[in-house]
């Protein structure tokens, strides 16, 4: 399967974006109440999706 339609892509988005959201929450509530910190999970998730969109299909070959 190609790019963003692959289930592995969305699993990685949830894992990386979720961890980043938890870290952003800790930073926001414990250290610095800066609203821009909430952009970090969005940026990380967008980078993961972009990585999967430009990923060549040849990486899926198990030969």
N, C-alpha and C positions, 0 to 999 in steps of 0.2 A: 504494500500500500504506500501511497506517496504523501509526503508532507503532513499538513495539518489534519488530514483525514485519518491518520494513524492513531490508534489508541495509545501507543507509547508516548506520543507527543503530549496528549492531554494529561497522562499520568505524570509526566515530567513537569508540565505547567503547574499542576496541583501541588506537587511536592516542593518544587523550588519557589513558586509564588506563595504557598502557604507558610513555608519557613520564613521567607522574607517578610510576610505580613506579621507573623508573630514577633520577629525581631523589631519591626517598625513599631509595633504596639508597645513593646518593652521600652524602646528608646523614647517614644513619644511620652508615655506616662511616667517613666522613671527619670529620664535625663533632660530631654529638651522638648518642650511642647511646641514644636514647629510643624505646622500642617503639611509642609512640603515633603516630610518623611513618608507620607502615605503614597507618594508617587513611586517609591522604590519597588513595591510589589508589582505595580503595573508595568514598569520598565523591565523588570526581570522576566515577567511573563511574556511580554512582547518580544524580548530577545530570544527566549526559548522557542516561541512559535516561528520567528524568523529563521532560527537555526534549522528547524525541521522543514521549513518551506524550501530552503536552498540546498538541503541535503540530497546528494545524488542517490538514485535508486540502487546503484551498484553496491552500496554499503549493506543492503539487505541480503545479498547473496551469501549463502553459508558454505559455498564451495571452497 
